[in-house]
């Protein structure tokens, strides 16, 4: 009798243990199923956001080219379709709150703040902050505000770097080296279409002379380009190159100023999208607090429209030349760009006969190959699962990788 009782107790203990193990396994499987379902929903939401961004221009469809209120969020170029993004819509994204993103610039003479999409005074786009679309508005229009977080990263596919090759006396002409890489590897046989904007010294206002040509990278992914007309150390210039290989296009640029220790002296601000008006400002009105003002700056603004084969055509603009003075009581100048054209505003300027420079502002973000990010500023840190979608897109014919990351805000 005692042995039978012990056997029953052992059997009951084993049964209870088996039930507990089964319950633990079931709970684990149930939790895994719940996690899988939640992650699948996040992954599907990432696809939805990507498709909305790439395959919808938003509402109104030309919101990137106007100051109109945005009613529907999307970045597709309405004139091209497919996986082509609007260069103007991207310019209106408020990237100032993005993690590691651009900074906000205040200009006292307009009492306005501007979003600096490149965080570079010399070559970038400064947009009135009030005209920009912020992250919260975009999240609401995408229907994910409070439920999902997301980020958008737009990065050039090709890495194009430009450097100056030193020359030995008595030579003083300019030699530039272009290196092209894709996925970390050098790309040989790539076609280069380049333009150089050279600042002339002879007249009252600094002139701009443009030189263009074509070349090809060698087996190491490099190409050397020489300009006999340009003094490598005593001349100011800006160089931009477009690189094409296997249906993929990238670009790069290089600038040389003769300003010594001076800061960038001219800053362009976009004033109005509808009219294409751009403010040309003395930089010490923006960044010169506590520093003695520099003398009068003479400038020459030239607009170059970008063609489909990556050539530049000069277009006349108003107030193309002027004198900029530092301080209150001295006005800024306003020029007007053709809103229907994508291109570059190239501003040459000089402080005196030897100190000169250039500043480039893209009209349409793709023309200068600027990488940008758009997120809440907090990122996805702390979230267990982040779904990522990648697409290859084009902006003004230049190839970019678009990455959309999405996560659930509930955990």
C-alpha positions in Angstrom: 0.0 0.0 0.0 2.8 2.4 0.9 4.6 1.6 -2.4 1.5 2.2 -4.4 1.0 5.6 -2.7 4.6 6.6 -3.5 4.1 5.5 -7.1 1.0 7.7 -7.4 2.8 10.7 -5.8 5.7 10.3 -8.2 3.3 10.0 -11.2 1.4 13.1 -10.0 4.6 15.0 -9.6 5.8 14.0 -13.1 2.4 15.0 -14.5 2.5 18.4 -12.8 6.0 19.0 -14.0 5.0 18.0 -17.6 2.1 20.4 -17.4 4.3 23.2 -16.2 6.9 22.5 -18.9 4.1 22.4 -21.5 2.7 25.7 -20.2 6.1 27.3 -20.4 6.7 26.1 -23.9 3.2 27.2 -24.9 3.7 30.6 -23.4 7.0 30.9 -25.2 5.4 29.9 -28.5 2.5 32.3 -27.8 4.9 35.2 -27.0 7.0 34.4 -30.1 3.8 34.4 -32.2 2.7 37.7 -30.7 6.2 39.2 -31.4 6.2 37.8 -35.0 2.8 39.3 -35.6 3.8 42.7 -34.2 7.0 42.7 -36.2 5.1 41.7 -39.4 2.9 44.7 -38.9 5.9 47.0 -38.5 7.5 45.5 -41.6 4.2 46.0 -43.6 4.0 49.6 -42.3 7.6 50.2 -43.5 6.5 49.0 -47.0 3.4 51.2 -46.9 5.5 54.3 -45.9 8.1 53.6 -48.6 5.4 53.2 -51.3 3.7 56.4 -50.2 6.9 58.3 -50.3 8.2 57.0 -53.6 5.0 56.5 -55.6 2.9 59.5 -54.5 3.8 63.2 -55.1 1.6 64.2 -52.2 -1.1 66.8 -52.2 -1.0 69.3 -53.9 1.2 67.5 -56.3 3.5 70.5 -56.8 3.7 71.3 -53.0 7.5 71.3 -53.2 7.5 74.2 -55.6 5.1 76.4 -53.7 4.4 77.8 -50.3 1.0 75.9 -50.1 -0.1 74.0 -47.1 0.7 70.3 -47.4 -2.4 68.1 -47.4 -0.8 64.7 -48.4 2.8 63.6 -47.9 4.8 62.1 -50.8 8.1 62.8 -52.5 7.6 61.5 -56.0 8.3 63.8 -58.9 4.9 64.4 -60.5 6.4 65.2 -63.9 8.4 62.0 -64.2 6.7 59.3 -62.0 8.2 56.0 -61.0 10.9 55.9 -58.5 12.0 59.5 -59.2 11.8 62.0 -56.3 11.0 65.7 -56.6 14.1 67.8 -55.9 11.9 70.6 -54.7 9.9 68.6 -52.2 13.0 67.3 -50.5 14.2 70.9 -50.1 11.1 71.6 -48.0 11.8 68.9 -45.4 12.7 70.3 -42.0 15.9 68.3 -41.4 16.9 70.5 -38.5 15.5 68.2 -35.9 17.1 65.1 -37.4 19.6 63.2 -35.4 22.9 64.5 -36.6 21.0 66.6 -39.1 21.3 70.2 -40.2 21.4 73.3 -38.1 19.0 76.2 -37.9 20.4 79.6 -39.1 19.0 82.9 -37.9 19.2 86.0 -40.2 18.6 89.2 -38.2 17.8 91.4 -41.2 14.7 89.4 -42.1 14.1 88.3 -38.5 13.7 84.7 -39.8 15.0 81.3 -39.2 16.2 79.0 -42.0 16.7 75.3 -42.2 20.2 74.5 -43.5 19.8 71.2 -45.4 23.5 70.6 -45.8 25.0 72.2 -42.6 27.5 74.0 -44.8 27.4 77.7 -45.4 29.5 77.4 -48.6 27.4 75.0 -50.6 23.9 74.2 -49.5 20.2 75.3 -49.3 18.8 77.6 -46.6 15.0 77.4 -46.5 12.6 79.6 -44.5 11.8 77.4 -41.5 8.1 78.4 -41.7 7.9 76.9 -45.2 9.4 73.5 -44.2 7.4 70.4 -43.4 8.3 69.1 -40.0 8.4 65.5 -38.8 5.1 65.6 -36.8 3.1 67.0 -39.7 4.5 64.3 -42.0 3.7 61.5 -39.5 0.1 62.8 -39.2 -0.3 62.9 -43.0 1.1 59.3 -43.2 -1.3 58.2 -40.5 1.4 56.9 -38.1 1.6 59.7 -35.5 1.7 58.2 -32.0 1.7 54.6 -33.3 4.9 54.2 -35.4 8.2 56.0 -35.6 10.0 56.3 -38.9 13.1 57.9 -40.5 14.1 58.7 -44.1 17.7 58.7 -45.3 18.6 59.8 -48.8 22.2 58.9 -49.7 24.1 59.1 -53.0 24.9 55.6 -54.4 28.2 56.5 -55.9 31.0 58.0 -53.8 32.6 60.7 -55.9 35.6 62.6 -54.4 37.6 65.4 -55.9 41.0 66.5 -54.8 43.7 68.9 -56.1 46.9 67.5 -57.4 50.0 69.6 -56.3 52.2 70.8 -59.2 55.9 71.7 -59.0 57.2 75.1 -59.9 57.4 76.8 -62.3 54.1 75.2 -63.3 51.0 76.8 -61.7 48.1 75.4 -63.6 45.3 73.4 -62.0 45.1 69.6 -61.9 42.2 67.9 -60.3 41.8 64.2 -59.5 38.4 62.5 -59.5 37.9 59.2 -57.6 34.8 57.1 -58.1 33.7 54.3 -55.8 30.6 52.2 -55.5 30.0 49.9 -52.5 33.5 50.5 -51.4 35.1 49.4 -54.7 36.7 51.7 -57.4 34.8 51.9 -60.6 36.7 51.9 -63.9 35.3 53.0 -67.2 32.9 55.5 -65.7 32.0 58.5 -67.9 32.7 61.9 -66.4 30.9 65.1 -67.4 32.4 68.1 -65.6 32.2 71.9 -65.3 34.5 74.3 -63.7 33.4 77.9 -62.6 36.4 80.1 -62.6 36.4 83.5 -60.8 37.8 86.3 -63.0 39.8 89.2 -61.4 39.9 91.9 -64.0 36.6 93.8 -63.6 34.9 95.7 -60.8 32.7 92.7 -60.1 34.2 89.2 -60.1 33.2 87.4 -63.3 32.5 83.7 -63.8 34.0 81.8 -66.7 32.8 78.2 -67.2 34.9 75.3 -68.7 33.3 71.9 -69.4 34.4 68.6 -70.8 34.2 64.8 -70.6 36.6 62.2 -69.3 36.7 58.6 -68.1 38.0 56.8 -65.1 41.0 54.4 -65.4 41.3 50.9 -63.9 41.8 52.4 -60.5 38.5 54.3 -60.7 40.3 57.7 -61.1 40.6 60.4 -63.7 43.0 63.4 -63.9 41.7 66.7 -65.4 43.9 69.7 -66.1 43.0 73.3 -66.6 45.8 75.4 -68.1 43.7 78.6 -67.7 43.5 78.4 -63.9 46.2 79.2 -61.3 46.0 76.4 -58.7 46.9 78.5 -55.7 46.0 82.1 -56.6 42.6 81.6 -58.4 39.2 80.9 -56.9 36.9 78.3 -58.5 34.3 75.7 -58.0 34.3 72.3 -59.8 31.4 69.9 -60.2 31.4 66.5 -61.9 28.7 64.0 -62.9 29.7 60.4 -63.1 27.7 57.7 -65.0 28.3 54.0 -65.2 25.9 51.1 -65.8 22.8 53.3 -65.5 23.9 54.7 -62.2 24.8 58.4 -61.8 26.5 60.3 -59.1 28.2 63.6 -58.6 30.9 65.4 -56.6 32.3 68.9 -56.2 35.4 70.8 -55.1 35.9 74.4 -54.2 39.0 76.6 -53.8 38.9 80.1 -52.3 41.7 82.6 -51.8 40.3 84.1 -48.6 43.0 83.0 -46.1 41.5 82.7 -42.7 38.3 84.6 -43.6 34.9 82.8 -43.3 32.6 82.4 -46.2 31.6 85.9 -47.0 28.3 85.5 -49.0 25.3 83.5 -48.0 22.2 82.9 -50.2 18.8 82.4 -48.5 15.7 81.2 -50.3 13.0 83.8 -49.8 10.0 82.6 -51.8 9.3 79.4 -53.6 6.5 80.6 -55.9 8.6 83.5 -57.2 12.0 81.9 -57.0 13.4 84.8 -55.1 16.7 84.4 -53.3 18.4 86.8 -50.8 22.1 87.4 -51.2 23.4 88.3 -47.8 26.7 89.5 -46.2 27.8 86.5 -44.1 28.9 88.7 -41.1 25.3 89.7 -40.6 24.7 86.0 -39.8 27.9 84.7 -38.2 30.0 87.8 -37.4 28.8 88.6 -33.9 31.7 90.0 -31.8 34.0 90.0 -34.8 35.2 93.1 -36.7 33.3 93.4 -39.9 35.0 92.7 -43.2 35.0 95.5 -45.8 32.6 95.8 -48.7 32.0 92.6 -50.7 31.4 92.8 -54.5 29.5 89.8 -55.9 28.3 88.4 -59.2 25.4 85.9 -59.2 25.0 83.6 -62.2 22.4 80.9 -62.7 23.2 77.7 -64.6 20.4 75.4 -65.7 21.2 71.7 -65.7 20.3 69.9 -68.9 19.4 66.2 -69.3 22.9 65.3 -70.4 24.5 67.0 -67.3 25.6 70.2 -69.1 25.0 73.7 -67.8 23.4 76.6 -69.7 23.7 80.1 -68.3 20.4 82.0 -67.8 20.3 85.8 -67.1 18.9 86.8 -63.7 18.1 90.2 -62.0 20.4 91.9 -59.6 23.2 89.7 -60.7 25.9 92.1 -59.4 26.1 94.3 -56.3 28.0 95.6 -53.2 27.3 94.0 -49.9 28.0 95.9 -46.7 27.9 94.6 -43.1 25.6 95.9 -40.4 22.1 97.5 -39.9 21.2 100.1 -42.5 23.0 98.3 -45.3 20.5 96.3 -47.4 20.8 92.8 -48.8 20.1 92.1 -52.4 17.4 89.9 -53.9 17.7 88.0 -57.2 15.1 85.8 -58.9 15.7 82.3 -60.3 13.6 80.6 -63.1 11.3 78.4 -61.0 10.8 76.0 -64.0 14.5 75.2 -64.2 16.7 72.9 -62.1 20.3 74.1 -61.7 22.9 75.9 -59.7 23.1 79.5 -58.5 26.8 80.3 -58.6 27.9 83.4 -56.7 31.4 84.7 -57.2 32.6 87.4 -54.8 35.8 89.3 -53.8 36.9 91.2 -50.8 39.9 92.7 -52.7 42.1 91.9 -55.6 43.6 88.8 -54.1 40.9 87.4 -51.7 38.0 85.9 -53.7 35.6 82.9 -53.5 32.5 81.2 -54.7 29.3 79.9 -53.1 27.0 77.4 -54.8 23.3 77.0 -54.0 21.4 74.1 -55.8 17.9 74.9 -57.1 16.6 71.4 -56.8 18.5 69.4 -54.2 19.8 66.6 -56.6 22.1 68.9 -58.6 24.7 69.0 -55.9 24.4 65.4 -54.5 23.5 66.4 -51.0 22.7 63.6 -48.6 20.0 64.3 -46.1 18.0 62.6 -43.2 14.5 63.3 -42.0 13.4 61.9 -38.6 12.1 63.0 -35.1 15.6 63.6 -33.8 15.4 60.7 -31.3 16.0 57.9 -33.7 15.1 54.2 -33.2 17.4 53.6 -30.2 15.7 51.5 -27.5 13.3 49.7 -29.8 13.8 45.9 -30.2 12.7 45.6 -33.8 13.2 48.1 -36.6 12.1 47.3 -40.1 14.1 48.7 -43.0 13.1 49.1 -46.6 15.6 50.2 -49.4 14.9 51.5 -52.9 17.1 53.0 -55.6 15.7 56.3 -56.7 16.8 59.2 -58.9 16.7 62.9 -58.3 17.5 65.1 -61.3 19.0 62.0 -62.9 21.4 61.4 -60.0 21.1 58.0 -58.3 20.4 57.8 -54.6 19.6 55.1 -52.1 16.4 55.8 -50.2 16.1 54.0 -46.8 13.0 54.0 -44.7 13.3 52.7 -41.1 10.1 52.0 -39.1 9.4 50.9 -35.5 6.4 50.5 -33.3 6.1 53.1 -30.6 4.3 50.7 -28.3 7.4 48.7 -27.5 
